[in-house]
C-alpha cells in the first residue's frame, strides 16, 4: 500500500490519512494472513533535504502508527504485538515537482525501480517467492 503524504501534513491526523491506516490495521488482523508482513510505503511529497529532517518525519509517522496500533482492538494472541510485526514500513521522500524538477524525476525513477527492478537493493517484492 502506498500512502501519499505531503511533508506539511505529517502531523495532521486527517490530512495524513491516519484514520484510514487505523482501519487497515484493524482489517488486516481480522482478514489476512499474518505470517507475512505487508508493505506500507509512505511517499513524503515535496520533501526538501535542506528544510526537512527525514529522520524526524519517520519518527513522527512511526509514533502515530504505534499510537493507532495501541488503540485498535486485537485478539488476545496479538495483544503484545506492534505494527512492525504485521507491516514493513518504508519511507520514500519525493522532491517538489515545481521547484526541483530534476530531483523529483530522479526520486520518482528510483521509486519505480523499487517496483520493477528485481536487482534494485530496495526492491519491494524480494519477500515473494
N, CA, C and O of each residue as an XYZ file, in Angstrom:
516
protein
N       0.841     -1.155      0.000
C       0.000      0.000      0.000
C       0.898      1.233      0.000
O       1.900      1.293      0.712
N       0.522      2.196     -0.798
C       1.257      3.457     -0.853
C       0.381      4.550     -0.270
O      -0.772      4.719     -0.667
N       0.940      5.286      0.673
C       0.251      6.433      1.247
C       1.048      7.667      0.864
O       2.199      7.846      1.259
N       0.398      8.500      0.087
C       0.997      9.733     -0.392
C       0.713     10.822      0.645
O      -0.442     11.187      0.868
N       1.764     11.335      1.273
C       1.579     12.329      2.332
C       2.477     13.530      2.040
O       3.665     13.380      1.755
N       1.900     14.696      2.114
C       2.677     15.919      1.903
C       3.511     16.175      3.156
O       3.064     15.893      4.267
N       4.687     16.692      2.987
C       5.573     16.976      4.121
C       4.864     17.834      5.165
O       5.030     17.627      6.367
N       4.077     18.792      4.700
C       3.381     19.693      5.629
C       2.245     19.017      6.388
O       1.731     19.584      7.352
N       1.841     17.815      5.973
C       0.713     17.126      6.607
C       1.122     16.009      7.555
O       0.257     15.293      8.060
N       2.386     15.844      7.806
C       2.862     14.711      8.605
C       2.147     14.598      9.946
O       1.794     13.487     10.343
N       1.923     15.669     10.644
C       1.285     15.597     11.963
C      -0.179     16.017     11.961
O      -0.755     16.259     13.022
N      -0.775     16.104     10.803
C      -2.196     16.438     10.695
C      -2.971     15.142     10.480
O      -2.870     14.523      9.421
N      -3.740     14.735     11.481
C      -4.354     13.408     11.516
C      -5.139     13.089     10.242
O      -4.849     12.086      9.590
N      -6.100     13.891      9.879
C      -6.929     13.593      8.706
C      -6.159     13.735      7.411
O      -6.274     12.888      6.525
N      -5.385     14.779      7.292
C      -4.639     15.017      6.053
C      -3.614     13.919      5.806
O      -3.303     13.613      4.654
N      -3.094     13.332      6.854
C      -2.077     12.288      6.714
C      -2.680     10.890      6.568
O      -1.951      9.900      6.516
N      -4.005     10.811      6.501
C      -4.699      9.534      6.294
C      -4.540      8.556      7.455
O      -4.667      7.348      7.259
N      -4.267      9.049      8.647
C      -4.087      8.151      9.777
C      -5.375      7.403     10.117
O      -5.322      6.269     10.593
N      -6.534      8.029      9.875
C      -7.792      7.347     10.146
C      -7.962      6.132      9.228
O      -8.498      5.107      9.649
N      -7.511      6.244      7.988
C      -7.579      5.113      7.056
C      -6.605      4.015      7.484
O      -6.919      2.828      7.396
N      -5.448      4.412      7.938
C      -4.450      3.433      8.386
C      -4.987      2.629      9.569
O      -4.765      1.422      9.660
N      -5.682      3.294     10.455
C      -6.272      2.598     11.602
C      -7.234      1.506     11.123
O      -7.225      0.395     11.652
N      -8.053      1.820     10.133
C      -8.976      0.813      9.566
C      -8.199     -0.334      8.931
O      -8.578     -1.497      9.067
N      -7.124     -0.008      8.245
C      -6.298     -1.040      7.604
C      -5.684     -1.953      8.652
O      -5.644     -3.170      8.470
N      -5.210     -1.381      9.736
C      -4.669     -2.196     10.830
C      -5.730     -3.179     11.338
O      -5.467     -4.373     11.480
N      -6.925     -2.660     11.607
C      -7.991     -3.495     12.156
C      -8.386     -4.610     11.189
O      -8.546     -5.761     11.596
N      -8.541     -4.270      9.922
C      -8.944     -5.266      8.931
C      -7.855     -6.296      8.674
O      -8.154     -7.468      8.447
N      -6.608     -5.878      8.707
C      -5.513     -6.812      8.480
C      -5.514     -7.926      9.509
O      -5.319     -9.093      9.168
N      -5.731     -7.578     10.753
C      -5.746     -8.583     11.821
C      -6.913     -9.547     11.637
O      -6.776    -10.738     11.913
N      -8.046     -9.052     11.179
C      -9.241     -9.885     11.054
C      -9.256    -10.734      9.789
O      -9.735    -11.868      9.814
N      -8.739    -10.203      8.684
C      -8.990    -10.832      7.393
C      -7.806    -11.511      6.717
O      -7.994    -12.431      5.920
N      -6.602    -11.073      7.022
C      -5.486    -11.522      6.206
C      -4.500    -12.391      6.960
O      -4.457    -12.403      8.190
N      -3.716    -13.111      6.192
C      -2.653    -13.945      6.734
C      -1.641    -13.044      7.449
O      -1.132    -12.087      6.865
N      -1.364    -13.348      8.675
C      -0.447    -12.512      9.456
C       0.980    -13.047      9.433
O       1.862    -12.473     10.070
N       1.219    -14.132      8.713
C       2.559    -14.724      8.678
C       3.561    -13.889      7.896
O       4.758    -13.923      8.182
N       3.089    -13.158      6.933
C       3.989    -12.390      6.069
C       3.620    -10.910      6.149
O       2.491    -10.538      5.829
N       4.559    -10.063      6.572
C       4.248     -8.637      6.693
C       3.854     -8.024      5.348
O       4.406     -8.361      4.300
N       2.887     -7.116      5.415
C       2.511     -6.325      4.250
C       3.408     -5.090      4.233
O       3.962     -4.710      5.265
N       3.552     -4.471      3.082
C       4.405     -3.292      2.962
C       3.529     -2.046      2.900
O       2.597     -1.967      2.100
N       3.839     -1.087      3.745
C       3.218      0.234      3.675
C       4.328      1.209      3.310
O       5.328      1.334      4.017
N       4.130      1.891      2.198
C       5.117      2.859      1.719
C       4.531      4.253      1.890
O       3.462      4.563      1.364
N       5.236      5.072      2.623
C       4.857      6.469      2.743
C       5.699      7.272      1.760
O       6.915      7.373      1.921
N       5.060      7.841      0.746
C       5.777      8.766     -0.119
C       5.627     10.138      0.524
O       4.515     10.632      0.712
N       6.736     10.733      0.850
C       6.752     12.030      1.524
C       6.933     13.092      0.439
O       8.047     13.336     -0.024
N       5.831     13.717      0.043
C       5.830     14.643     -1.084
C       6.357     16.021     -0.707
O       6.205     16.480      0.425
N       6.971     16.655     -1.673
C       7.561     17.999     -1.534
C       8.634     18.038     -0.455
O       8.780     19.026      0.264
N       9.369     16.960     -0.360
C      10.442     16.872      0.623
C      11.637     17.695      0.149
O      12.026     17.640     -1.018
N      12.205     18.455      1.075
C      13.395     19.260      0.778
C      14.429     18.968      1.854
O      14.254     19.343      3.013
N      15.512     18.292      1.463
C      16.501     17.864      2.453
C      17.169     19.033      3.162
O      17.721     18.863      4.249
N      17.125     20.216      2.562
C      17.713     21.394      3.234
C      16.778     21.963      4.299
O      17.230     22.649      5.216
N      15.473     21.682      4.186
C      14.494     22.223      5.139
C      13.978     21.185      6.124
O      13.757     21.498      7.294
N      13.784     19.948      5.662
C      13.159     18.929      6.485
C      14.157     17.855      6.900
O      15.168     17.614      6.242
N      13.830     17.232      8.005
C      14.651     16.146      8.540
C      13.887     14.832      8.343
O      12.892     14.588      9.025
N      14.343     13.996      7.426
C      13.638     12.754      7.128
C      13.559     11.843      8.352
O      12.580     11.113      8.514
N      14.569     11.875      9.210
C      14.513     11.042     10.419
C      13.403     11.499     11.357
O      12.727     10.671     11.967
N      13.210     12.808     11.477
C      12.123     13.329     12.310
C      10.780     12.907     11.721
O       9.877     12.507     12.456
N      10.646     12.996     10.399
C       9.402     12.601      9.735
C       9.133     11.118      9.975
O       8.010     10.740     10.307
N      10.144     10.283      9.812
C       9.986      8.842     10.045
C       9.557      8.574     11.485
O       8.628      7.804     11.728
N      10.230      9.207     12.431
C       9.905      9.014     13.849
C       8.493      9.480     14.161
O       7.773      8.834     14.923
N       8.102     10.595     13.575
C       6.766     11.134     13.812
C       5.692     10.184     13.285
O       4.741      9.854     13.995
N       5.851      9.751     12.044
C       4.865      8.837     11.455
C       4.854      7.515     12.213
O       3.784      6.981     12.506
N       6.014      6.988     12.528
C       6.108      5.727     13.271
C       5.430      5.858     14.632
O       4.751      4.935     15.081
N       5.612      6.989     15.280
C       4.950      7.230     16.566
C       3.436      7.228     16.429
O       2.734      6.656     17.263
N       2.934      7.865     15.382
C       1.491      7.863     15.138
C       0.990      6.443     14.864
O      -0.076      6.050     15.339
N       1.764      5.684     14.097
C       1.361      4.314     13.795
C       1.282      3.465     15.069
O       0.352      2.678     15.239
N       2.252      3.629     15.949
C       2.244      2.872     17.214
C       1.043      3.249     18.063
O       0.415      2.392     18.685
N       0.726      4.547     18.084
C      -0.436      5.001     18.851
C      -1.721      4.411     18.270
O      -2.577      3.934     19.014
N      -1.856      4.444     16.943
C      -3.029      3.854     16.294
C      -3.125      2.363     16.592
O      -4.205      1.842     16.868
N      -1.988      1.686     16.533
C      -1.954      0.246     16.793
C      -2.439     -0.049     18.213
O      -3.191     -0.997     18.436
N      -2.007      0.759     19.156
C      -2.411      0.555     20.551
C      -3.906      0.795     20.748
O      -4.504      0.235     21.667
N      -4.516      1.623     19.896
C      -5.933      1.971     20.031
C      -6.871      0.922     19.453
O      -8.032      0.853     19.856
N      -6.401      0.107     18.521
C      -7.318     -0.844     17.882
C      -7.549     -2.051     18.780
O      -6.710     -2.404     19.609
N      -8.710     -2.676     18.593
C      -8.969     -3.900     19.348
C      -8.305     -5.061     18.617
O      -8.375     -5.184     17.394
N      -7.661     -5.903     19.415
C      -6.910     -7.030     18.856
C      -7.297     -8.309     19.590
O      -7.617     -8.281     20.779
N      -7.265     -9.424     18.878
C      -7.470    -10.710     19.571
C      -6.382    -10.898     20.632
O      -5.304    -10.311     20.535
N      -6.663    -11.690     21.610
C      -5.740    -11.897     22.731
C      -4.339    -12.289     22.263
O      -3.347    -11.843     22.839
N      -4.253    -13.111     21.233
C      -2.934    -13.570     20.782
C      -2.091    -12.443     20.171
O      -0.885    -12.609     19.991
N      -2.705    -11.312     19.854
C      -1.971    -10.184     19.263
C      -1.838     -8.989     20.206
O      -1.390     -7.923     19.784
N      -2.216     -9.148     21.465
C      -2.193     -8.004     22.388
C      -0.804     -7.406     22.571
O      -0.681     -6.192     22.734
N       0.219     -8.204     22.551
C       1.572     -7.699     22.789
C       2.372     -7.522     21.500
O       3.599     -7.623     21.507
N       1.687     -7.264     20.413
C       2.366     -7.072     19.130
C       2.515     -5.586     18.831
O       1.949     -4.731     19.511
N       3.282     -5.314     17.808
C       3.470     -3.935     17.353
C       3.264     -3.902     15.838
O       3.291     -4.953     15.199
N       3.061     -2.737     15.256
C       2.784     -2.668     13.820
C       3.842     -3.364     12.967
O       3.520     -3.964     11.941
N       5.089     -3.285     13.385
C       6.182     -3.889     12.606
C       6.086     -5.405     12.525
O       6.728     -6.022     11.675
N       5.286     -6.016     13.405
C       5.071     -7.460     13.339
C       4.180     -7.839     12.153
O       4.194     -8.986     11.707
N       3.420     -6.892     11.654
C       2.474     -7.139     10.577
C       2.775     -6.362      9.301
O       2.331     -6.737      8.215
N       3.528     -5.284      9.441
C       3.773     -4.396      8.309
C       5.246     -4.016      8.225
O       5.895     -3.743      9.234
N       5.750     -4.005      7.013
C       7.055     -3.413      6.757
C       6.779     -1.968      6.357
O       6.084     -1.713      5.373
N       7.318     -1.038      7.110
C       7.055      0.375      6.867
C       8.252      0.964      6.115
O       9.394      0.835      6.554
N       7.983      1.601      4.997
C       9.037      2.232      4.199
C       8.700      3.700      3.989
O       7.533      4.093      4.008
N       9.724      4.491      3.790
C       9.559      5.920      3.564
C      10.313      6.313      2.304
O      11.480      5.959      2.132
N       9.644      7.042      1.428
C      10.236      7.477      0.168
C      10.056      8.989      0.025
O       8.986      9.441     -0.383
N      11.074      9.771      0.350
C      10.953     11.217      0.146
C      10.985     11.555     -1.347
O      11.821     11.047     -2.095
N      10.073     12.408     -1.755
C       9.975     12.840     -3.152
C      10.077     14.364     -3.182
O       9.311     15.057     -2.512
N      11.008     14.871     -3.950
C      11.228     16.317     -4.051
C      10.039     17.015     -4.703
O       9.185     16.374     -5.316
N       9.999     18.323     -4.561
C       8.941     19.140     -5.136
C       9.028     19.153     -6.661
O      10.092     19.396     -7.231
N       7.910     18.892     -7.301
C       7.849     18.825     -8.759
C       8.166     20.169     -9.411
O       8.869     20.215    -10.420
N       7.660     21.251     -8.850
C       7.815     22.573     -9.466
C       9.163     23.213     -9.170
O       9.750     23.857    -10.039
N       9.652     23.040     -7.960
C      10.885     23.721     -7.553
C      12.153     22.923     -7.837
O      13.226     23.502     -8.005
N      12.038     21.622     -7.891
C      13.212     20.757     -8.046
C      12.903     19.630     -9.026
O      12.941     18.451     -8.674
N      12.604     20.010    -10.236
C      12.121     19.052    -11.242
C      13.086     17.902    -11.469
O      12.656     16.751    -11.538
N      14.378     18.180    -11.588
C      15.345     17.100    -11.829
C      15.404     16.127    -10.649
O      15.447     14.912    -10.840
N      15.405     16.670     -9.435
C      15.414     15.808     -8.251
C      14.111     15.004     -8.168
O      14.126     13.823     -7.824
N      12.990     15.650     -8.485
C      11.699     14.959     -8.495
C      11.751     13.778     -9.466
O      11.385     12.658     -9.108
N      12.203     14.029    -10.687
C      12.284     12.969    -11.692
C      13.182     11.821    -11.222
O      12.861     10.650    -11.422
N      14.291     12.165    -10.607
C      15.211     11.153    -10.092
C      14.563     10.349     -8.963
O      14.685      9.125     -8.918
N      13.878     11.040     -8.056
C      13.200     10.365     -6.940
C      12.127      9.400     -7.448
O      12.011      8.276     -6.959
N      11.353      9.844     -8.422
C      10.275      9.016     -8.955
C      10.847      7.816     -9.711
O      10.320      6.708     -9.618
N      11.914      8.042    -10.450
C      12.553      6.938    -11.176
C      13.090      5.893    -10.192
O      12.930      4.691    -10.408
N      13.722      6.353     -9.118
C      14.243      5.429     -8.107
C      13.109      4.647     -7.456
O      13.242      3.447     -7.213
N      12.003      5.312     -7.176
C      10.849      4.637     -6.591
C      10.293      3.594     -7.560
O       9.963      2.481     -7.152
N      10.190      3.945     -8.826
C       9.690      2.999     -9.831
C      10.583      1.765     -9.912
O      10.089      0.647    -10.056
N      11.883      1.964     -9.822
C      12.813      0.823     -9.871
C      12.591     -0.138     -8.713
O      12.800     -1.343     -8.857
N      12.176      0.375     -7.585
C      11.924     -0.486     -6.425
C      10.733     -1.407     -6.650
O      10.568     -2.402     -5.945
N       9.899     -1.069     -7.639
C       8.763     -1.909     -8.007
C       9.054     -2.806     -9.202
O       8.434     -3.858     -9.356
N       9.988     -2.398    -10.042
C      10.152     -3.083    -11.330
C      11.488     -3.789    -11.525
O      11.589     -4.682    -12.367
N      12.507     -3.411    -10.773
C      13.844     -3.952    -10.991
C      14.238     -4.885     -9.844
O      14.592     -4.432     -8.755
N      14.173     -6.172    -10.101
C      14.496     -7.165     -9.059
C      15.939     -7.052     -8.580
O      16.277     -7.578     -7.520
N      16.784     -6.383     -9.337
C      18.180     -6.200     -8.926
C      18.390     -4.971     -8.048
O      19.471     -4.785     -7.489
N      17.378     -4.143     -7.924
C      17.471     -2.963     -7.061
C      17.604     -3.437     -5.619
O      16.869     -4.327     -5.191
N      18.530     -2.854     -4.867
C      18.761     -3.301     -3.485
C      17.534     -3.101     -2.599
O      17.393     -3.781     -1.582
N      16.644     -2.180     -2.970
C      15.430     -1.922     -2.191
C      14.165     -2.423     -2.886
O      13.075     -1.904     -2.644
N      14.309     -3.421     -3.742
C      13.181     -3.996     -4.474
C      12.102     -4.428     -3.497
O      12.377     -5.141     -2.532
N      10.873     -3.994     -3.749
C       9.771     -4.222     -2.802
C       9.268     -5.648     -2.771
O       8.596     -6.026     -1.812
N       9.559     -6.453     -3.765
C       8.985     -7.781     -3.833
C      10.003     -8.889     -3.558
O       9.795    -10.032     -3.966
N      11.092     -8.566     -2.877
C      12.091     -9.578     -2.529
C      11.525    -10.663     -1.628
O      12.023    -11.789     -1.631
N      10.504    -10.346     -0.866
C       9.939    -11.312      0.071
C       9.001    -12.311     -0.589
O       8.569    -13.267      0.056
N       8.675    -12.109     -1.867
C       7.750    -13.001     -2.566
C       8.546    -14.088     -3.280
O       9.516    -13.810     -3.985
N       8.121    -15.309     -3.086
C       8.794    -16.450     -3.737
C       8.287    -16.657     -5.134
O       8.740    -17.569     -5.826
